[in-house]
Amino acid sequence: MRNLLIVGAQRCGSTYLYKVLDDHPQVSMAHPVRPEPKFFMNDPWTAKGKDFYESTYFKDRKAGTLYLGEKSTSYIESPVAARRMRDFYPDARILMILRDPVLRAYSHYRFSVEHRLETLTFSEALNAEAERLNRAEFSTSVTPFAYRRRGNYIDYIVPYLDVFDASQLRVLIFEEFVGGVADVQALYRWLGVDDGFVPGSLHQVFNQATGEKEEQGNAFRDLALGYRDSIGRLEAFLGRTLGGWREHHRGLCGMTV
């Protein structure tokens, strides 16, 4: 039996990724999808070992299962969780799905508002972020207020490369992956499962933020400018340009970004 772990990022389509994997007859994802297991962030649980993990989350595994998989988006921020994954499953496949960081930040903000974790406006929340992160007072597994910081994706990829070989890590881009049968089947092929399968959830929408959207011109522009360096570093890691993100940010800034 092989293992895969979706480690993030938050508000980037990880639930969609979970669904197109769970649809596959050769993949059994951990149930339920909510609350996320966050198993490898829990000291007492990990101390119980692999048998406990697999018997707790994969009781209903399919007969033809080749992969057991889990999704917990807090993992992307936890080098400790990464090391525990390696200790349990040194050959695991690690999946990250990333979204235009400006849109991710605003989706994250709307999600926090929806769940009554946020009372500030988006601009106020961005301005207060550094102070809030320094205070580090929150009840969730990771801070709900890292709207800006969490979009610097390369900063979270590098610690995983210290633990896993690059060949075990696959980074997917939300805008390319969601609804794209060729990209979904390329992921199946990378995993070594039947790549001719078309998931029933291919065109479905999951976990969409609710509530009214508001115009965020200045905040979006400032975010786009701030992400220039980290996007460049991510592109260097991926070996390609993220043209869709770049085009969107040029439109926001009226300049080359």
C-alpha positions as CSV (number, residue, x, y, z in Angstrom):
1,M,0.0,0.0,0.0
2,R,1.2,3.5,-0.9
3,N,0.4,6.8,0.7
4,L,-0.3,10.3,-0.4
5,L,-0.8,13.5,1.6
6,I,-2.4,16.7,0.5
7,V,-0.6,19.3,2.7
8,G,-2.1,22.5,1.4
9,A,-2.5,25.3,0.7
10,Q,-5.5,26.8,2.5
11,R,-8.2,28.2,0.2
12,C,-6.5,26.9,-2.9
13,G,-8.8,24.0,-4.0
14,S,-7.5,21.3,-1.7
15,T,-11.1,20.0,-1.1
16,Y,-11.5,19.7,-4.9
17,L,-8.2,17.8,-5.1
18,Y,-9.3,15.5,-2.3
19,K,-12.6,14.8,-4.2
20,V,-11.0,13.9,-7.6
21,L,-8.6,11.6,-5.8
22,D,-11.3,10.0,-3.6
23,D,-13.4,9.4,-6.7
24,H,-10.7,7.2,-8.2
25,P,-11.3,3.5,-7.6
26,Q,-7.6,2.9,-6.7
27,V,-7.4,5.7,-4.1
28,S,-9.0,5.7,-0.7
29,M,-8.9,9.1,1.1
30,A,-9.3,9.5,4.8
31,H,-12.9,9.9,6.0
32,P,-14.5,12.1,6.9
33,V,-13.0,15.0,5.0
34,R,-14.1,17.4,7.8
35,P,-12.8,17.9,10.3
36,E,-9.4,17.4,8.7
37,P,-7.4,14.7,10.5
38,K,-4.3,16.8,11.3
39,F,-3.0,13.5,12.6
40,F,0.7,14.3,12.1
41,M,0.3,17.5,14.2
42,N,-1.0,15.5,17.2
43,D,1.6,14.1,19.6
44,P,-0.5,11.5,21.4
45,W,-2.0,10.2,18.2
46,T,1.3,9.8,16.3
47,A,2.7,8.0,19.3
48,K,0.0,5.3,18.7
49,G,1.6,4.5,15.3
50,K,0.6,3.5,11.8
51,D,-1.9,0.9,12.7
52,F,-3.9,3.4,14.8
53,Y,-3.8,5.9,11.9
54,E,-4.9,3.5,9.2
55,S,-7.6,1.8,11.3
56,T,-9.0,5.2,12.4
57,Y,-9.3,6.9,9.0
58,F,-9.4,4.2,6.4
59,K,-12.0,1.7,7.7
60,D,-13.9,1.9,4.5
61,R,-11.0,1.6,2.0
62,K,-11.9,0.3,-1.4
63,A,-11.1,-3.3,-2.4
64,G,-8.8,-2.1,-5.3
65,T,-7.0,0.5,-3.2
66,L,-3.4,1.3,-4.2
67,Y,-3.1,4.6,-2.2
68,L,-4.3,5.7,1.2
69,G,-4.5,9.5,1.2
70,E,-5.2,12.3,3.6
71,K,-5.9,16.1,3.3
72,S,-4.9,18.5,6.1
73,T,-4.0,22.0,4.9
74,S,-2.3,23.0,8.2
75,Y,0.5,20.5,7.4
76,I,2.1,22.9,4.9
77,E,3.1,25.1,7.8
78,S,4.5,22.4,10.0
79,P,8.0,21.0,9.5
80,V,7.3,18.7,12.5
81,A,4.4,17.2,10.6
82,A,6.5,16.7,7.5
83,R,9.2,14.8,9.5
84,R,6.5,12.6,11.1
85,M,5.1,11.8,7.7
86,R,8.5,10.7,6.5
87,D,9.0,8.6,9.6
88,F,5.7,6.9,9.0
89,Y,5.8,6.7,5.2
90,P,9.2,7.6,3.7
91,D,8.0,6.9,0.2
92,A,4.8,9.0,0.5
93,R,3.7,11.3,-2.3
94,I,3.2,14.9,-1.2
95,L,0.7,17.1,-3.0
96,M,0.3,20.9,-2.8
97,I,-2.2,22.9,-4.7
98,L,-1.6,26.7,-5.0
99,R,-3.8,29.6,-6.2
100,D,-3.1,33.2,-7.3
101,P,-2.0,34.5,-3.9
102,V,-4.0,37.7,-4.1
103,L,-7.2,35.8,-4.7
104,R,-6.2,33.3,-2.0
105,A,-5.7,36.0,0.5
106,Y,-9.2,37.5,-0.1
107,S,-10.9,34.1,-0.1
108,H,-9.1,33.3,3.2
109,Y,-10.4,36.6,4.6
110,R,-14.0,36.0,3.5
111,F,-13.7,32.5,5.0
112,S,-12.6,34.0,8.4
113,V,-15.4,36.5,8.3
114,E,-17.9,33.8,7.5
115,H,-16.8,31.7,10.5
116,R,-16.8,34.8,12.8
117,L,-13.0,34.7,13.3
118,E,-12.6,38.2,11.7
119,T,-14.2,41.5,12.4
120,L,-11.9,43.9,10.6
121,T,-12.2,45.1,6.9
122,F,-9.8,43.4,4.5
123,S,-7.5,46.4,4.4
124,E,-7.5,46.7,8.2
125,A,-6.8,43.0,8.5
126,L,-3.8,43.2,6.2
127,N,-2.4,46.2,8.1
128,A,-2.9,44.4,11.4
129,E,-1.4,41.1,10.2
130,A,2.2,41.5,11.5
131,E,1.1,42.5,15.0
132,R,-1.5,39.7,15.1
133,L,1.1,37.1,14.1
134,N,3.5,38.4,16.8
135,R,0.8,38.0,19.4
136,A,0.0,34.5,18.2
137,E,-3.3,34.3,20.0
138,F,-5.8,32.0,18.2
139,S,-7.8,28.9,18.9
140,T,-7.4,27.2,15.6
141,S,-4.5,24.8,14.6
142,V,-2.8,27.6,12.7
143,T,-3.5,31.4,12.8
144,P,-6.6,32.5,10.9
145,F,-5.0,35.9,10.2
146,A,-2.0,35.1,7.9
147,Y,-3.7,36.4,4.8
148,R,-0.6,38.0,3.3
149,R,2.1,35.6,4.7
150,R,0.4,32.4,3.6
151,G,0.6,33.4,-0.1
152,N,4.4,33.2,0.0
153,Y,4.2,29.6,-1.1
154,I,7.9,29.0,-1.7
155,D,8.6,29.6,2.0
156,Y,6.5,26.5,2.8
157,I,7.8,24.3,0.0
158,V,11.5,24.6,1.0
159,P,11.1,22.9,4.4
160,Y,9.3,20.0,2.7
161,L,12.3,19.7,0.3
162,D,14.5,19.3,3.4
163,V,12.5,16.2,4.4
164,F,11.3,14.6,1.1
165,D,13.0,14.2,-2.2
166,A,11.8,16.6,-4.9
167,S,10.5,13.7,-6.9
168,Q,8.0,12.9,-4.2
169,L,6.5,16.4,-4.3
170,R,4.0,17.6,-6.9
171,V,2.8,21.2,-7.0
172,L,-0.5,21.8,-8.8
173,I,-1.9,25.2,-9.8
174,F,-5.5,25.8,-9.0
175,E,-6.3,27.8,-12.1
176,E,-5.0,25.1,-14.4
177,F,-6.0,22.0,-12.4
178,V,-9.7,22.6,-11.5
179,G,-11.9,21.3,-14.2
180,G,-9.0,20.3,-16.4
181,V,-9.3,16.6,-17.3
182,A,-5.8,16.5,-18.8
183,D,-4.2,17.9,-15.6
184,V,-6.3,15.6,-13.4
185,Q,-5.3,12.6,-15.5
186,A,-1.7,13.7,-15.5
187,L,-1.8,13.5,-11.7
188,Y,-3.3,10.0,-11.8
189,R,-0.4,9.1,-14.2
190,W,2.2,10.5,-11.8
191,L,0.7,8.4,-9.0
192,G,0.7,5.3,-11.1
193,V,-3.0,4.7,-11.0
194,D,-5.4,4.3,-14.0
195,D,-5.0,7.6,-15.8
196,G,-8.0,7.0,-18.1
197,F,-10.4,7.5,-15.3
198,V,-12.6,10.7,-15.4
199,P,-13.8,11.7,-11.9
200,G,-17.5,12.5,-11.3
201,S,-16.4,15.6,-9.3
202,L,-14.4,17.1,-12.2
203,H,-16.6,20.1,-12.7
204,Q,-18.0,20.5,-9.2
205,V,-17.3,23.4,-6.8
206,F,-16.4,22.7,-3.2
207,N,-16.1,24.8,0.0
208,Q,-16.6,28.1,-1.8
209,A,-16.6,31.2,0.5
210,T,-20.0,32.8,0.9
211,G,-20.9,36.4,1.6
212,E,-20.8,39.5,-0.5
213,K,-17.6,40.4,-2.3
214,E,-16.4,43.9,-2.1
215,E,-14.1,46.0,-4.3
216,Q,-10.5,45.7,-3.0
217,G,-8.5,47.7,-5.5
218,N,-5.8,49.2,-3.3
219,A,-5.4,46.1,-1.1
220,F,-5.2,43.8,-4.2
221,R,-2.6,46.1,-5.8
222,D,-0.4,46.2,-2.7
223,L,-0.6,42.4,-2.4
224,A,0.3,41.9,-6.0
225,L,3.4,44.1,-5.6
226,G,4.4,42.3,-2.4
227,Y,4.2,38.9,-4.0
228,R,6.6,39.7,-6.9
229,D,9.7,38.1,-5.3
230,S,8.0,35.0,-3.9
231,I,6.3,34.3,-7.2
232,G,9.6,34.6,-9.0
233,R,11.2,32.1,-6.6
234,L,8.2,29.7,-7.0
235,E,8.6,30.0,-10.8
236,A,12.3,29.2,-10.5
237,F,11.4,26.1,-8.5
238,L,8.7,25.0,-11.0
239,G,10.9,25.8,-14.0
240,R,8.1,27.8,-15.7
241,T,6.3,31.1,-15.7
242,L,2.9,31.4,-14.0
243,G,1.5,33.5,-16.7
244,G,-2.1,33.6,-15.5
245,W,-1.0,35.0,-12.1
246,R,1.3,37.5,-13.8
247,E,-1.4,38.7,-16.1
248,H,-3.8,39.2,-13.3
249,H,-1.3,41.1,-11.2
250,R,-0.3,43.4,-14.2
251,G,-3.9,44.3,-14.5
252,L,-4.1,45.1,-10.8
253,C,-0.9,47.2,-10.8
254,G,-0.9,48.7,-14.3
255,M,2.7,47.7,-14.5
256,T,5.0,44.7,-15.0
257,V,5.0,42.4,-12.0
